[in-house]
Amino acid sequence: MAPLASLLARRAHLSAQGTTFYRGVHTTETQGQFALDLAGAIGVLSLYADLSPQEEMELAGACAGAAELVGLYLKRRPPEARHAANVAREWLSPPDPVWGEARGEVTVLENGVPFVIRPGSDLSLGLFADARPARQWVRQHPPARVLNTFAYTCGFGLNAVLGGAATVKNVDLSRKVLAWGQENYALSGLAAPDSDFLYGDVFDWFRRLSRRGDIFDLVILDPPSFARGKAGIWRAERDYARLTAMAAAVTAPGGQVLTLLNHAGVSAAHFERMVRLGLQEAGRQKQDAVRLDAGEDFPGATHLKAVVWWLD
């Protein structure tokens, strides 16, 4: 592994370009053992290896020193983390920093756009740095009507509005993260009416929108890889085709569907095959596709699949 200081130096230019939240060290550079995200002067260390408490603290101190941080939070991410999150939350994501001072909330920049990050609140910080190129694409190619599903803190929706989209609807099953999204809108001086933040199950909203005849020029799909809900268990590797079919049903002729999946266990070929099956089920044909990567701060990354599909 290259020295931490050397790895961090490769990303130093991002801050000068208006991005203060990024991946300082990626797992491909640490033999899969850990990753370090930077949120200004706050670091978030994600562990994928089973380390002793002493080893954790030594690594935390080394990362904090190399990045010149004022505080560092820890996230433990064993393979079963998605199942254990509700029963071992404080062990997986300690609410207090393991090094330095506490910063419950940090305002960061992504391509000049401010976002609120909460480093100690959960395994997810409020923004996924690997989707930065996809959010930038949305900002640079905004159509008139956008539906942002699994919106989380509404980073895609915010970028669509900043790009000039006339109508943007953000859908999520959590009122908490939608309110967080409204805070992000306010940071950019944008109106954030409740009518643009739709609370509820995405599949229910797809059915409701389809019945009403609502259509969009861009539908964004950014689901979790695994989730439990009233309708049962969602597994992206099994259910993405069905999701794509429902999205295609509310996509205007000539419109686009942006499909994303953060799942290292699903190959790009299998992911795109599922999307094409969903489009076929909906009776839609793709006219073109553009593949987006995870950004320069994620060298060699294969976990994220992000593809824009133009439909007939």
ABEGO torsion letter per residue (X at the ends): XBBAAAAAAAAAAAAAAGBABBBABBAAAAGGABBBBBBEABBBBBBABBBBAAAAAAAAAAAAAAAGBABBBBBBBBAAAAAAAAAAAAAABBABBABEBBBABBBBBBGGBBBBBBAAABABAGBBAAAAAAAAAAAABBBABBBBBGAEAGAAAAAAAAAGBABBBBBBABAAAAAAAAAAAAAAGBBBBAAABBBEBAAAAAAAAAAAGBBBABBBBBBBABBBBAAEBBBAAAAAAAAAAAAAAABBBGBBBBBBBBBAABBAAAAAAAAAAAAAAAGBBBABBBBBBAEAABBGBAABBBBBBBBX
